[in-house]
């Protein structure tokens, strides 16, 4: 065996022994909320398509029409020949929704964070990052080659301590956090962090991947309190509630122009396919035009948490923490036997000892199905983990 294969096999064996090895499972989505796996139809509570817009006829037709007009791919970086008109239209719509001067669309949310953060911070600068921030925020932070400190989850006082102790030692300071945390479903204290950043001349950046379309009337976590929080860097994705693919940054015009010139994942990446841009535009029409649709995923999540006597859900994401990886696998298998897909989340995605079932609620989940799965979780999963 080649030494490379020996290395890979040893690593896989180690993962297997700790019940942390993952594998791909062919899945066919049906009607937005159903998934077919291994010949079985399951009601999925693991999809981030919160408004089921990936299956909406208007969104699908927009993608088809754009493909017919512009082709399957953009053909180049946007700075070469890939800047087709739909991208500018999409950026204008995103900026208007988020209340900023401009926006910049990237190929994905991961590409956005890997590109944005190193433009804003480098050697001699400091990044403060929430301990539970998404992996791509940490990836972007590592690419800065600057200093970084991790602050305790959603702990504004800890951020202030770090700023008081270190702000004077650095030219620029960037604070980064999820707006809605993808594994716990809780919201960042965005308004408080924004005030703190302003007082210390730091820049706040929020990753709103799981906020756009479902929080703050659909405008995202910066609007969770009603009025827009003063967040100068609102990043997000088009792959969750918007139902398609892509990432973006909404910010001032100078910041966006800087990204178009210096963000390596923008400059050196082929532009988003036309179908994705057109689909996002159609989805934004639905998000801005149907407040009842936007409100539904959170209402469904709260019906679930109330059935389990848990604190009210803050977002469509609800974790049920069971402890170790084997317990999460067993709980997922139990629910699958009952016709539900709830994928177990294990380390390193979540901290050791906090393996969980991560429930993602969508506008289309039937109320009676939520009642049934809540009863199963209460009577079998939670009872086992006590």
C-alpha positions, 0 to 999 in steps of 0.5 A, a space after each residue: 500500500 502506498 504511504 498516502 493510502 496508509 495515512 488515509 486508512 489509519 485516519 479513517 480507522 480512528 474516526 470509525 473507532 470513535 463513531 465519527 466517520 461520515 459517509 455520503 448517502 444518496 438522497 432524492 428530495 421530493 416536494 420540499 420536505 420529503 427525502 427518499 433514501 434506500 427506497 424509503 420515504 422520510 419526512 426530513 427535519 434536516 434541510 436548511 431550505 426553510 421556506 421550501 423555495 428550492 422547490 417553488 415553481 416560480 423559482 424553478 422557472 426563473 432558473 430555467 429561463 436564465 439558463 436558456 438566455 445566459 447558458 449553464 455557466 458564466 464562463 469566467 471571473 466577474 472581472 473578466 467576462 463573467 459579470 452578466 446583468 443578473 448579478 448586478 440586479 441581485 446585488 441591488 436587491 440584497 443591499 435594499 433588503 439589508 439596508 446597505 449601500 451595496 452588496 457583493 455576490 460570491 460563489 458560496 458562503 464559505 468562499 465569501 468568508 474565506 475572502 472577506 475577512 483577510 481583506 479587512 484584517 492582516 498582520 498587525 490586526 486583531 480578529 475576535 471570534 465567537 467560540 461557536 462561529 461557523 467553520 468558514 469564519 474560523 477559516 477566514 480568520 486563520 487566513 488573515 495571518 494576524 492575531 485572534 482571540 476567541 470569546 465565550 459564546 454570545 458573551 458581550 462582557 468577554 468581548 469588552 474585556 478583550 477589547 479593553 485589554 488588547 484594542 490599543 495594541 492593534 491598528 484594526 480590530 474585527 469582531 466576527 460572529 454568526 447572526 443565527 448559530 447553525 448548530 444551536 439556533 440561538 441569535 447573537 446579541 447583534 445590537 449589543 455587539 454593534 454598540 460595543 464595536 462602535 465604542 472601541 472603533 472595531 468593525 462588526 461582521 455577522 454571518 447571517 446564513 440562517 437569518 435571511 428569510 426567516 428572522 427580522 421579517 425576512 431581513 435577517 438577524 440585524 433586524 431581529 430587534 425591529 430596527 436595523 442594528 448598526 452592523 457594517 458587514 452583513 454577510 450571508 448565503 443564498 443556499 438556506 431560506 433563499 433555496 439556491 446557492 451563493 454567498 454575499 456581503 452587504 456593506 458600504 459602497 467603498 467596502 464592496 468595491 474593495 472586495 471586488 478588487 482584493 477578495 481572492 475568492 471573488 477575483 479568482 473564482 468563476 462567477 455564480 451560474 446565471 440560474 442561481 442568480 435568477 433563482 435568488 431574485 425570484 426567491 427574494 420576491 417571495 420573501 419580501 412579498 409574503 410575511 406569513 410565509 417568512 414567519 412560518 418556520 419559526 412558528 413551527 419550531 416554537 410549536 416543537 419546543 413548547 411540546 417538549 417544554 424547552 425554551 422558545 426557539 429563537 430560529 427555525 433550528 432546534 438542537 436536542 442534545 443527547 451527549 455522545 456520538 453513539 447516542 446521537 446515531 441511535 436516536 437518529 436511527 430510531 426516528 428514521 424507523 418511524 419515518 423521519 430524517 433527523 441527521 445526527 450532528 457529532 464532533 468536531 462539528 459540535 463540542 465533545 459531549 454535545 452530539 445532538 439531533 439538529 431539527 430544522 423546521 420549514 414552512 411546509 412541515 405539517 403540524 400533525 407531523 411536528 406533534 408526532 415527532 415531538 412525542 417520539 423525542 419526548 418519550 424515547 430520545 429524551 427519556 433515554 438521555 436522562 
